[in-house]
C-alpha cells in the first residue's frame, strides 16, 4: 500500500503544481501546455539559437515549435534573423518585450518554488531533494 500511496501522492503534487502554473501562465498572457514559457526562458539564457537547437533544448517537435514561435513572434516576444552560417535557417532571439516576459516568468516560478518549500526546513529540503533524485534515477533506468 505504501508504494501505491507514494505514486498517488507524487501525482497529486504534480496536478497541484500544474494547476498553479497553468493559472499563472494565463494571467501573464501565455498559453499553457505549448512550451512558451520554456522557450522564452531558454532564449533569455542562450540566444540567439537556431530553431532546431531550440526545439531540442525545449523537447518540442519541430512542427509544434514552428507554430509556437509564430505566435510568440506575432505577440512581439521574439524575432527571427537570417543565420549567416546557413542560408536555410534562422536565428531566434528575444525582443525587449521578450526579455520582460522571460523575467516575469522567472519571478512567477520563483514564487512557486517558495510555495513548494514553504513548510520545509532547510534540512528537510535537502533530504527531499536527495530522495527525489533517487526516484528520478530509477525512472530513467
Buried (B, 14 or more C-beta within 10 A) or exposed (E): EEEEEEEEEEEEEEEEEEEBBBEBBEEEEBBBEBBBBBBBBBBBEEBBBBBEBBBEBBEBEEEEBEEBBEBBBEBEBBBBEEBEEEEEBBBBBBBEEBBEBBEBBBEBBEEBEEEBEEEEEEEEEEEEEEEEEEEEEEEEE
